[in-house]
Amino acid sequence: MGGVALIRAAGKNFEDVAVLTSPSDYEGVLAELSAAQCRLSLETRKRLALTGFRHTAEYDTMISGAWAGNTAAAKESGSFPASLESRLVKVQDLRYGENPHQKATLYSSEAG
């Protein structure tokens, strides 16, 4: 068991613990702990769990991508992989979806 397993375990137990995976969260967590008698709200713990799950998902995607191209079958066949993972980031909310009553959002690859 290592860091990724511990992050997932903490995320699954967000009702009782908080998981910090990003230094950008430290200041806000410390401020909330100071203001709320050393307690974090359920909403904060859920948000931190989501950040942790996203962190481990990105890690898993990098590993699976590396392994997909490094198997003997992949090297031998020279073919494209059976699946491909992609990470998209939200660019902006759109005025409406396919129909005016629907919501829509534009996503793009990080590479732009």
C-alpha positions as CSV (number, residue, x, y, z in Angstrom):
1,M,0.0,0.0,0.0
2,G,1.2,3.4,-0.9
3,G,0.2,7.0,-1.3
4,V,-2.4,6.4,-4.0
5,A,-4.2,3.7,-1.8
6,L,-4.1,6.0,1.2
7,I,-5.6,8.9,-0.8
8,R,-8.4,6.7,-2.1
9,A,-9.1,5.4,1.4
10,A,-9.2,8.9,2.9
11,G,-11.5,10.0,0.0
12,K,-13.9,7.1,0.7
13,N,-14.0,8.1,4.3
14,F,-14.6,11.8,3.8
15,E,-17.3,11.9,6.4
16,D,-14.6,11.4,9.1
17,V,-11.3,12.5,7.6
18,A,-10.0,15.1,5.1
19,V,-7.4,14.3,2.5
20,L,-5.0,17.0,1.2
21,T,-3.3,16.4,-2.1
22,S,-2.7,19.9,-3.3
23,P,-0.7,22.6,-1.6
24,S,-3.1,25.1,-3.0
25,D,-5.7,23.8,-0.5
26,Y,-3.5,24.3,2.6
27,E,-4.3,27.9,3.3
28,G,-8.1,27.5,3.0
29,V,-8.1,24.4,5.2
30,L,-6.0,26.1,7.8
31,A,-8.3,29.1,7.8
32,E,-11.4,26.9,8.2
33,L,-9.8,24.9,11.0
34,S,-8.9,28.1,12.8
35,A,-12.3,29.6,12.4
36,A,-14.4,26.5,13.2
37,Q,-12.7,25.1,16.3
38,C,-10.5,22.7,14.4
39,R,-13.3,21.2,12.3
40,L,-13.8,21.1,8.6
41,S,-17.3,21.2,7.1
42,L,-18.7,18.2,5.3
43,E,-18.8,20.3,2.1
44,T,-15.0,21.0,2.5
45,R,-14.2,17.3,3.1
46,K,-16.3,16.3,0.0
47,R,-14.4,18.9,-2.1
48,L,-11.1,17.6,-0.8
49,A,-12.1,14.0,-1.5
50,L,-13.0,14.9,-5.1
51,T,-9.6,16.6,-5.5
52,G,-7.9,13.5,-4.2
53,F,-9.9,11.2,-6.5
54,R,-9.1,13.5,-9.5
55,H,-5.4,13.4,-8.5
56,T,-5.3,9.6,-8.4
57,A,-7.3,9.3,-11.6
58,E,-4.8,11.4,-13.4
59,Y,-2.0,9.3,-12.0
60,D,-3.7,6.1,-13.2
61,T,-4.3,7.6,-16.6
62,M,-0.6,8.3,-17.0
63,I,0.4,4.8,-15.9
64,S,-2.2,3.1,-18.2
65,G,-1.1,5.3,-21.1
66,A,2.5,4.4,-20.6
67,W,1.7,0.7,-20.3
68,A,-0.6,0.6,-23.3
69,G,2.3,1.6,-25.6
70,N,4.9,-0.6,-23.9
71,T,3.3,-4.1,-24.2
72,A,4.9,-6.6,-26.5
73,A,1.7,-6.9,-28.5
74,A,1.4,-3.1,-29.0
75,K,5.1,-2.9,-30.2
76,E,4.7,-5.9,-32.4
77,S,1.5,-4.8,-34.2
78,G,2.3,-1.1,-34.4
79,S,-1.5,-0.6,-34.2
80,F,-3.5,2.0,-32.4
81,P,-4.6,1.3,-28.8
82,A,-8.0,-0.2,-28.1
83,S,-8.9,2.8,-25.9
84,L,-7.5,6.2,-25.3
85,E,-7.8,8.4,-22.2
86,S,-8.1,12.1,-22.4
87,R,-8.2,15.0,-19.9
88,L,-10.4,17.9,-20.9
89,V,-10.7,21.2,-19.0
90,K,-13.7,23.5,-18.9
91,V,-13.2,26.6,-21.1
92,Q,-16.6,28.3,-20.6
93,D,-20.3,27.9,-20.1
94,L,-22.3,28.4,-23.3
95,R,-25.5,30.4,-23.6
96,Y,-27.5,27.3,-24.3
97,G,-27.3,23.7,-25.5
98,E,-28.7,22.1,-28.6
99,N,-32.0,23.6,-27.6
100,P,-32.5,27.0,-25.8
101,H,-33.8,25.3,-22.6
102,Q,-30.6,23.1,-22.3
103,K,-27.3,24.0,-20.6
104,A,-24.0,23.5,-22.4
105,T,-20.3,23.9,-21.7
106,L,-17.2,24.0,-23.9
107,Y,-14.3,21.8,-23.0
108,S,-10.8,21.7,-24.5
109,S,-7.6,19.7,-24.2
110,E,-5.0,21.3,-21.9
111,A,-2.7,21.5,-24.9
112,G,-5.2,24.0,-26.4
